[in-house]
Amino acid sequence: MAEDAVQEAFIAAFNNFDRLRDIKKFHAWVAVIASNKAID
């Protein structure tokens, strides 16, 4: 289950990479996506 959330998070991050405004915030951005996917 956790592996699925991580995989979905990285797929979502890849698909939405153009929305990332500051590359320095990549880690936090992916962490928020992963958190949201885990909740879903």
C-alpha positions in Angstrom: 0.0 0.0 0.0 2.8 2.5 0.9 4.7 1.4 -2.2 1.6 2.2 -4.3 1.3 5.7 -2.8 5.0 6.4 -3.5 4.7 5.1 -7.1 1.6 7.2 -7.7 3.4 10.3 -6.2 6.3 10.0 -8.5 4.1 9.5 -11.5 2.1 12.6 -10.5 5.3 14.5 -10.0 6.6 13.5 -13.4 3.3 14.4 -15.1 3.1 17.8 -13.4 6.8 18.7 -13.4 6.1 21.8 -15.5 4.1 23.2 -12.6 7.1 23.2 -10.3 8.2 26.8 -10.1 11.4 26.5 -8.0 13.6 23.5 -8.4 15.0 24.1 -4.9 11.6 23.2 -3.5 11.4 19.8 -5.4 11.8 17.7 -2.2 9.0 19.5 -0.4 6.8 19.5 -3.6 7.2 15.7 -4.0 6.6 15.2 -0.2 3.3 17.1 -0.4 2.2 15.0 -3.5 3.2 11.8 -1.6 1.2 12.9 1.5 -1.8 13.7 -0.6 -1.6 10.3 -2.4 -1.3 8.5 0.9 -4.4 10.2 2.2 -6.3 9.3 -1.0 
